[in-house]
């Protein structure tokens, strides 16, 4: 079952009008869906509705509105997909509540297109969702201070060797000797091999897009993606970066190596990770540190929403506890 092709702007506008979704509601939900893809990587509408209910100041919507919007968003060109559950798992029966918002980064072309998505969904098992007070803060991907620091450090490293020597395979002349990693792009031996065996133009284009930008930008982007999905260990992800820096011709002394590790660990420790259901690693550790069911605490913004009557506290607490969570009050 193939994903549906985008419709024209005229057709989409007609569908939105028929669904009774105003421009204000559409604008909010476009941001909401983008934020869900950025924060969680993938999330079922059933859980997205739970996230929406926690948002203060959001336009008043019914669950039917969310479902109607999701069916139309499937026909738009966005940075996320909206997949039916039966498109992901062939044995599943159609259920609108289990329609999934999925970051496009998780879907590959060709064989194994859903492999990383399946791995990510396995990581979700047993974890409660991180629910921010303002989900729209995640609608745009703004680099954190930690990401900017790592990118700056890598961009300033210089390629110095005469050859680019991979761990496995043949060496090639280093045409970028004397240039900084922020000034040129580079395909390592593994990436060149993958490109050589990829036949379909669309798959080649998608692969090159994943490797685009300067060498420094590529390294940061791939680190963040691997850390988000968790398809290899954090230690192996760090090892990959060190090995690629060696292959691209960077000579690391102890001071540079220690600074690199400090920056990588800082980025990891301060990132909202898909495989942790949106949590920052340290926050999730605190959440599960005590015995008994996982707990969640409400910040001052949520407490004010309860006090002002913007959210029904009893209904909200009941919904949380139905999901196997407890609440710190």
Residue, then its C-alpha position, 0 to 999 in steps of 0.5 A: x500500500x503506497x502513501x497517497x500523493x499530495x493534492x493541489x492547494x485548491x483541492x486541499x482548501x475544499x477539503x478543509x472547508x468541508x471539514x469545517x476547519x477554520x484557518x486559525x485551527x489549521x494553522x494551529x494543527x499544522x504547527x502541532x503536527x510538526x511539533x509532534x514529529x520533531x519531539x517524538x519522531x512518531x506518535x499515534x493520534x490517540x496519544x497526540x490527543x492526550x498531548x493536545x489536552x494538556x496545552x494551555x491557550x490552544x483553540x478549542x477542538x474536538x477529537x473529531x477535528x483532530x482526526x479530520x485534519x489528519x486525514x487531509x494532512x496526509x495529502x499535503x507536502x509536509x516535513x512529516x507523514x501521516x500513516x494509517x496503522x494498516x500501512x505500517x502493520x499489515x495485520x492491523x485493522x483500520x483505526x483512525x485513532x492509531x493513525x501515526x504522525x511520523x517524521x520524514x527522517x524515519x522513512x527510507x526509500x526502498x527495502x526496509x523503509x520502516x526499519x528505523x521506525x519499528x526500532x523507535x516504536x520498540x524504544x517507546x514501550x513502557x515509557x510515558x510521554x514527555x508533555x511540554x506546556x507549550x508543544x508549539x515551541x517544538x514546531x520549528x527545529x531551532x539548534x540548541x546552544x549545545x548543538x551550536x557549540x558542537x557544530x562550531x568545534x567541528x567546523x573549526x577542525x582542519x583536515x591535515x593528512x595527505x590521504x583519507x584512510x578508512x578503517x576498511x577499504x582503500x585510501x584516497x588522496x585528500x583533496x581537502x587538505x588544509x581546509x576546515x570541516x565547515x568548508x567542504x562536504x565529504x563522503x566516507x568509504x561506507x557512504x561511497x560504497x552505499x551510493x555505488x550499489x544504489x540504483x534507483x535515482x530517487x533512492x540516490x537523491x534521498x541518500x545524498x540529501x542525508x549526507x548533504x552540507x559541510x562535513x561538520x554539519x553532516x556529522x552533527x546531523x547524523x549524531x543527532x539522528x542516531x542519538x534520537x533513534x538509538x539504533x546503535x549504542x551511544x558509545x558506538x555513535x561516538x566511535x563513529x564520529x572519531x573514526x570519520x574524523x580520522x578518515x577525513x584527515x583530522x589529527x586529534x590530540x588529547x585536548x581536542x579529543x576531550x573537548x569533543x567528548x565533552x561537547x557530544x555528552x553535553x548535547x546528548x544530556x540536554x536533548x529531547x530524544x525520540x527514543x525516550x518519548x521526548x524526554x531529556x535523559x536526565x529528566x527521564x532518569x528522575x522520573x523512573x528513579x522511585x519504585x512504583x508506577x512512573x510519575x509525572x509532576x505539573x509545572x507552574x504553568x499547568x498548575x495555573x491552568x487548573x486554578x484558572x479553570x482552563x483545564x479540568x484537573x479531575x478529568x486530566x488526572x483520571x486520563x493520566x492514571x488510566x495510562x498507568x501513571x501516577x501524579x506528584x501533587 
